[in-house]
Amino acid sequence: MKKKFSKILIPIIAVAIFLILPKAAKAASLSFSLDSKQIYAGDVFVVQLNLESLKEKVNVAEASVHFDSSILEVQDISTGGSIFSMWTRAPIYNNQTGQIMFTGGTTGSFSGSEGDVLKIIFVAKQKGDASLDFAVDSALYLADGKGTKISPHFNNGLVSVLGRPQNYNSTNPWDSLLAGDKTPPKNLIVVLGKDPSVFDNKYFISFSATDSESGISYYAVKEGQSDFVQTESPYVLKDQTLASKVSVKAVDKAGNVTTANANLSLQGGGTNYIIWIIIAVIILILGLAWKFKIRRNQKK
């Protein structure tokens, strides 16, 4: 009886696995890639965080990465060449807790393989194996008009640091990239917004730029005769009369600068539906980020 049952059960399991595996292989995933073949203590190296989504179209990613801070230390994080151009939570890191967090989005959508999300520039502190693990609450959001949340497949990484040989000169590809980056940020868009649901119905500007090499380091805003002040998008205007000239500059990691003036008009003036989509998406992502923050506080 048992043998007959096994003969029936084994083919069923085989068929089930055959049906399930192709779907799993096509599921959206987050993973790491490493160009350096060998890493020695003292080396600086770059880890690329990638997104693959062959079936679904994704427009937002929210993730947290944990790393062994006794072996690795983050020197910098770059969004150069990222599929995401808007960051409601720009990539931040904590070398004491060994954590990296970010929330990025795009006005369009991404589907495909090897979508670059960000580059993590690590310093190898000492010999040993260090894991790179995605937090289980990391998530992707579909560009389906509903912001549907999905849990991707996580391809966690492992970095093996070797003992430093005698007379070995440490490598630093990040410094080489910065030295070679002579191109300022591109596509700096600055638009005026006003909405009763945010910022007490005050005027604000939203801005974004792209940089395919070292990535955006920071933005700064200047109103009237005041000095540029480093800030983030969106930025609530101090002069709510809109009488002051407003300028925004984007600075990349290599120090290259692009400056643009804001068109302080909510009507016409070259504004098109794409720009308004940008504003709507920014507000949507801000709302999602706020909702997640409330949920986390409730859980705590």
VOGU-3710 file (C-alpha; in Angstrom, 3 decimals, decimal comma):
1> mkkkfskili> 0,000/0,000/0,000  2,832/2,378/0,914  4,707/1,578/-2,295  1,623/2,263/-4,405  1,054/5,555/-2,557  4,684/6,563/-3,155  4,403/5,758/-6,858  1,390/8,058/-7,089  2,787/10,820/-4,847  6,246/11,197/-6,440
11> piiavaifli> 4,952/12,163/-9,916  2,516/14,634/-8,334  5,339/16,310/-6,394  7,522/16,395/-9,501  4,777/18,082/-11,530  4,138/20,564/-8,697  7,812/21,487/-8,532  7,919/21,865/-12,325  4,983/24,258/-12,225  6,194/26,284/-9,257
21> lpkaakaasl> 9,882/26,756/-10,097  9,440/28,701/-13,352  7,154/31,143/-11,550  9,633/31,575/-8,711  12,422/32,168/-11,194  10,450/35,010/-12,774  9,494/36,625/-9,459  10,848/40,098/-8,745  14,097/39,938/-6,809  16,711/42,096/-5,077
31> sfsldskqiy> 20,322/40,982/-5,194  23,970/42,053/-4,908  26,783/41,948/-7,429  30,485/42,424/-6,803  33,087/43,260/-9,450  36,161/42,607/-7,316  37,354/38,999/-7,547  39,546/39,182/-4,452  39,206/41,597/-1,549  41,949/42,141/0,995
41> agdvfvvqln> 41,827/43,917/4,343  42,192/47,633/3,696  40,624/47,542/0,214  37,799/49,819/-0,865  35,314/48,003/-3,107  31,902/48,569/-4,642  28,817/46,375/-4,228  25,973/46,944/-6,668  22,403/46,431/-5,443  20,238/45,191/-8,311
51> leslkekvnv> 16,548/44,787/-9,029  15,093/42,195/-11,382  11,424/42,199/-12,284  10,614/40,307/-15,466  6,866/39,991/-15,012  5,746/43,016/-12,979  6,350/46,731/-13,514  7,838/48,293/-10,384  8,058/52,005/-9,491  9,009/52,055/-5,775
61> aeasvhfdss> 11,475/50,074/-3,672  11,806/50,283/0,105  14,585/48,225/1,621  16,920/47,765/4,540  20,251/45,933/4,300  22,205/44,501/7,219  25,972/43,935/7,083  28,655/42,754/9,504  30,093/46,020/10,846  33,044/44,224/12,464
71> ilevqdistg> 34,384/43,345/8,996  32,889/45,975/6,704  32,407/49,731/6,893  30,387/51,883/4,500  32,421/54,743/3,067  29,720/56,128/0,787  26,573/55,254/-1,164  25,972/56,312/-4,756  22,767/56,429/-6,796  24,680/57,064/-10,023
81> gsifsmwtra> 22,992/55,327/-12,938  20,075/54,199/-10,760  16,728/53,227/-12,250  15,228/55,429/-9,523  15,394/59,226/-9,742  13,353/60,175/-6,663  14,355/59,324/-3,110  11,818/59,965/-0,367  14,354/58,375/1,960  17,771/58,976/0,453
91> piynnqtgqi> 20,140/56,074/1,144  21,517/56,348/4,673  23,817/54,062/6,630  24,924/53,374/10,182  28,324/51,734/10,601  27,713/51,044/14,273  24,556/48,992/13,757  25,543/47,738/10,301  22,441/48,943/8,491  21,585/50,649/5,199
101> mftggttgsf> 18,097/52,006/4,448  16,464/53,664/1,462  13,182/54,330/-0,320  13,423/55,147/-4,011  10,942/55,636/-6,804  10,518/56,539/-10,440  7,845/58,493/-12,304  7,633/55,692/-14,823  8,227/52,038/-14,093  10,912/49,397/-14,343
111> sgsegdvlki> 10,710/45,875/-15,648  13,647/43,785/-16,769  16,869/42,335/-15,432  19,862/43,926/-13,709  18,246/47,239/-12,872  20,839/49,246/-10,939  19,380/50,577/-7,668  22,462/51,903/-5,867  26,154/51,316/-5,269  27,519/50,681/-1,777
121> ifvakqkgda> 31,153/51,668/-1,309  32,632/49,461/1,420  35,958/49,440/3,228  37,232/45,992/4,237  38,297/46,434/7,851  39,712/42,993/8,555  39,830/39,395/7,384  36,601/37,393/7,573  33,275/36,576/5,929  30,579/39,248/6,043
131> sldfavdsal> 26,989/38,621/5,003  24,789/41,155/3,238  21,177/40,468/4,176  17,940/42,162/3,164  15,512/42,823/6,004  12,358/40,723/5,680  10,152/43,829/5,554  11,898/45,127/2,427  9,337/45,538/-0,333  8,584/46,618/-3,884
141> yladgkgtki> 5,519/48,492/-5,126  3,903/47,937/-8,480  3,192/50,664/-11,018  -0,432/49,577/-11,215  -2,060/52,797/-10,055  -2,764/51,233/-6,653  0,732/51,027/-5,185  0,330/47,284/-4,659  2,978/45,983/-2,285  4,870/42,807/-3,160
151> sphfnnglvs> 7,564/40,900/-1,306  10,473/40,186/-3,670  12,821/37,244/-3,568  15,986/38,173/-1,656  19,345/37,021/-2,975  21,515/37,800/0,014  25,255/38,200/-0,459  28,507/37,133/1,163  31,777/39,071/1,065  34,968/37,172/1,850
161> vlgrpqnyns> 37,836/39,413/2,969  41,317/37,935/2,783  44,267/38,782/4,960  46,382/41,585/3,531  49,622/40,306/1,919  52,920/41,996/2,624  53,862/44,882/0,321  50,289/45,000/-0,985  48,843/48,335/-2,125  45,139/48,604/-1,309
171> tnpwdsllag> 42,732/49,259/-4,189  40,160/52,070/-4,316  38,005/52,007/-7,462  35,674/54,619/-5,940  38,411/57,285/-5,903  39,191/56,425/-9,515  35,533/56,856/-10,481  35,307/60,230/-8,720  38,491/61,449/-10,366  37,189/60,496/-13,792
181> dktppknliv> 33,716/62,005/-13,371  33,721/65,372/-15,142  30,060/65,357/-16,174  27,600/67,511/-14,177  24,142/66,193/-13,236  21,554/66,202/-16,011  17,784/66,689/-16,353  17,415/68,974/-13,341  13,683/69,646/-13,142  12,241/72,203/-10,698
191> vlgkdpsvfd> 8,468/72,669/-10,411  6,145/74,576/-8,127  3,430/72,786/-6,182  0,602/73,543/-3,777  -1,857/71,091/-2,287  -4,237/71,411/0,691  -3,264/67,928/1,899  0,426/68,716/2,424  2,499/71,482/4,054  -0,603/73,385/5,279
201> nkyfisfsat> -1,401/74,352/1,694  1,872/76,269/1,359  3,798/76,619/-1,871  6,653/74,171/-2,274  9,052/73,162/-5,003  9,927/69,644/-6,076  13,129/68,879/-7,887  15,116/65,962/-9,204  18,151/65,340/-11,377  20,003/62,348/-12,753
211> dsesgisyya> 23,686/61,499/-12,692  24,901/58,342/-14,377  28,439/58,325/-12,955  29,122/59,229/-9,311  25,493/60,017/-8,432  23,801/62,999/-6,791  25,432/64,096/-3,539  22,986/66,810/-2,482  20,658/69,603/-3,574  20,690/73,242/-2,466
221> vkegqsdfvq> 18,048/75,972/-2,803  18,470/79,730/-2,999  15,635/82,232/-2,518  16,213/85,840/-3,562  19,534/87,241/-2,330  20,056/84,577/0,327  22,787/81,948/0,111  22,239/78,424/-1,167  20,993/76,143/1,608  21,447/72,371/1,379
231> tespyvlkdq> 18,055/70,656/1,511  15,896/67,862/0,133  12,927/67,658/-2,187  10,214/68,772/-1,673  11,180/72,157/-0,202  8,627/74,564/1,328  9,291/78,109/0,123  9,997/80,714/2,757  8,646/83,469/0,518  5,034/82,424/0,031
241> tlaskvsvka> 4,354/85,539/-2,083  6,437/83,988/-4,870  8,154/87,334/-5,380  11,691/85,979/-4,899  13,732/84,298/-7,588  14,311/80,651/-6,660  17,276/78,610/-7,870  18,178/74,992/-7,256  21,534/73,347/-7,745  22,332/69,661/-7,924
251> vdkagnvtta> 25,825/68,563/-6,896  27,200/65,123/-7,665  29,677/63,102/-5,600  32,577/64,393/-7,703  31,622/68,025/-7,058  30,148/68,792/-10,493  27,263/71,277/-10,326  24,113/71,974/-12,348  21,835/74,933/-11,545  18,255/75,648/-12,633
261> nanlslqggg> 15,698/78,348/-11,869  12,218/77,515/-10,669  9,245/78,531/-12,771  7,016/79,964/-10,025  3,775/79,491/-11,900  1,082/76,900/-11,422  -0,411/77,596/-14,861  1,047/77,316/-18,332  4,623/78,529/-18,647  5,771/75,304/-20,277
271> tnyiiwiiia> 4,469/73,098/-17,490  3,221/69,806/-18,897  1,479/66,704/-17,683  4,764/64,840/-17,120  5,848/67,390/-14,513  2,503/67,119/-12,755  2,872/63,356/-12,723  6,225/63,882/-10,974  4,542/65,997/-8,294  1,726/63,463/-7,873
281> viililglaw> 4,163/60,558/-7,528  6,263/62,454/-4,965  3,167/63,163/-2,883  2,082/59,503/-3,237  5,465/58,197/-2,088  5,512/60,657/0,817  2,103/59,349/1,841  3,289/55,740/1,636  6,408/56,535/3,637  4,332/58,258/6,309
291> kfkirrnqkk> 1,901/55,342/6,452  4,743/52,860/6,924  6,242/55,032/9,650  2,948/55,019/11,536  2,672/51,226/11,171  6,192/50,726/12,517  5,440/52,973/15,502  2,262/51,019/16,190  4,190/47,723/16,080  6,757/49,094/18,523
//
